[in-house]
Amino acid sequence: MIREAKEEVGIELTHENLEVVHVMHRDSQADESNERIDIFFTASGWKGEIKNMEPNKCDDLSWFDLKDLQENTIDYVKNVLEGLGGGIQYSEHGWGEK
């Protein structure tokens, strides 16, 4: 997570500021090796300013209230974000949808 945050959004995280809040077992359906385990974190703080370091992969980074997520939010990410308030720490997505 620390490396990915630096590469993708240009911020510095520390282990002390990270907390695992959700784990998802997911069938990505994107290719033949489609099984994924996604781990979602919250960060209580960071150094630097958040910016899009990969404009060829992502067209925008914006903050939204969890109660007002955008319509084009990726479906499995939206499911996790909506479940955070209810303390849901594990979910599965995409299995049986083929």
C-alpha positions in Angstrom: 0.0 0.0 0.0 2.8 2.4 0.9 4.5 1.8 -2.5 1.3 2.0 -4.5 0.2 5.3 -2.8 3.6 6.9 -3.7 3.4 5.6 -7.3 -0.2 6.3 -8.0 -1.1 9.4 -6.0 2.2 10.9 -5.0 1.8 10.7 -1.2 3.9 9.1 1.6 2.3 6.7 4.0 3.6 4.9 7.1 2.5 1.6 8.5 1.3 3.4 11.7 -1.2 5.4 9.7 -2.7 2.5 7.8 -5.6 0.2 8.9 -7.1 -2.7 6.9 -10.8 -2.1 6.8 -12.0 -4.6 4.2 -11.0 -7.7 2.3 -12.7 -8.8 -0.9 -12.5 -12.1 -2.8 -13.3 -11.1 -6.4 -13.7 -12.7 -9.8 -12.5 -9.9 -12.1 -13.8 -11.5 -15.3 -11.1 -9.4 -17.1 -8.8 -12.3 -18.1 -8.2 -16.0 -17.6 -6.4 -15.5 -14.3 -9.4 -13.7 -12.9 -9.4 -14.5 -9.2 -8.4 -11.5 -7.0 -8.0 -10.7 -3.3 -8.5 -7.0 -2.8 -7.4 -5.3 0.5 -8.9 -1.9 1.3 -7.2 0.4 3.8 -7.9 3.7 5.4 -5.1 6.2 6.1 -5.2 8.5 9.1 -2.6 10.8 7.7 0.0 11.2 4.9 2.7 13.5 3.7 2.4 15.3 0.4 -0.4 16.4 -1.8 -2.6 13.9 -3.6 -2.3 14.1 -7.4 -2.9 11.8 -10.3 0.5 10.2 -11.0 -1.0 7.9 -13.7 -3.1 10.0 -16.1 -2.9 7.3 -18.7 -4.8 4.9 -16.3 -7.0 7.4 -14.4 -8.7 10.5 -15.6 -9.6 12.1 -12.3 -9.1 11.9 -8.5 -11.8 13.6 -6.4 -13.2 13.4 -2.9 -16.9 12.5 -2.4 -19.1 12.0 0.6 -19.8 8.2 1.1 -23.5 9.1 0.9 -23.1 10.8 -2.5 -20.8 8.5 -4.6 -20.7 9.2 -8.3 -22.7 7.0 -10.6 -19.6 5.9 -12.5 -17.9 4.6 -9.3 -16.5 1.1 -10.0 -19.2 -1.3 -8.8 -17.1 -3.5 -6.5 -15.4 -0.4 -5.0 -18.8 1.2 -4.5 -20.1 -1.9 -2.6 -17.1 -1.8 -0.3 -17.4 1.9 0.4 -21.2 1.6 1.1 -20.5 -1.2 3.5 -17.8 0.5 5.5 -20.3 2.3 7.8 -21.9 -1.0 8.7 -18.6 -2.6 9.8 -18.6 -5.1 6.9 -15.0 -6.3 6.7 -15.3 -9.1 4.1 -17.2 -9.6 0.9 -17.2 -11.5 -2.4 -17.9 -10.1 -5.8 -18.4 -11.4 -9.3 -18.8 -15.1 -8.6 -21.6 -16.8 -10.5 -22.2 -13.7 -12.7 -20.8 -15.2 -15.9 
